[in-house]
Amino acid sequence: MSIYDIPLNTLDGKPATLADYSGKALLVVNVASRCGLTPQYDGLEKLHEQLSGKGFAVLGFPCNQFGGQEPGTADEIAEFCSTTYGVTFPMFAKIDVNGPDRHPVYEELTRTPDADGEAGDVQWNFEKFLLGTDGKPVARFRPQTTPDDPQLLAAIEAQLPS
């Protein structure tokens, strides 16, 4: 099974899959509304706006596993993202990214090593996984890597469809 085939739900409860983004480079991020890293939403939205016309999308996956920093309902999360950061990139239903209830998308993603060669559990909110246009993970960036980090930007540029 490809990562494209794994069933998902959008933040508003509609069924979806990553196949909806086939052929695009994707930055998959576990997000939270009450985290010290939450201002990264601003940079993620800028990335999405700047590169969406070039075959790129940011995809947000709310997660409440780190310090209970995403306690809200789907409606509350949507309202926060829209009014606070003007988020227009696709958001999905709240999921677990670690542990026994880890979502199958993250079962696939967490096999991807970071720049130090470490795979495994997501460390915190705003960990980033870059997928190539074929849906295969190509890079992993830990939470402290900001959306405007030169290494992240270079990796994204290298994955954009030609």
URWOQUI-V910156 format. One line per field, one symbol per residue. phi: phi as a letter, one per 30 degrees, with the letter a starting at -180 (. if undefined). burial: I if it has 24 or more other C-alpha atoms within 12 Angstrom, else O. Layout:
phi: ???
burial: ???
This chain:
phi: .dedcddbbdeciddabdedceicdbccbdcadbcdceedeeddddedddcddcibbcbcbebcdcihdbdddedddededdddbidcddbcdebccbidcededdeddddddddciccjeddadidbbccddcicdcabbdeddddcdeddddddedcddd
burial: OOIIOOOIIIIOOOOOIIOOIOOIIIIIIIIIIIIOIIIIIIIIIIIIOOIIOOIIIIIIIIIIIIOOIIOOOIOOIIOIIOOOOOIIIIIIIIIIIIOOOOIIIIIIIIOIOIOOOOOOIIIIIIIIIIIIIOIIIIIIIIIOIIIOOOOIIOIIIOIIOO
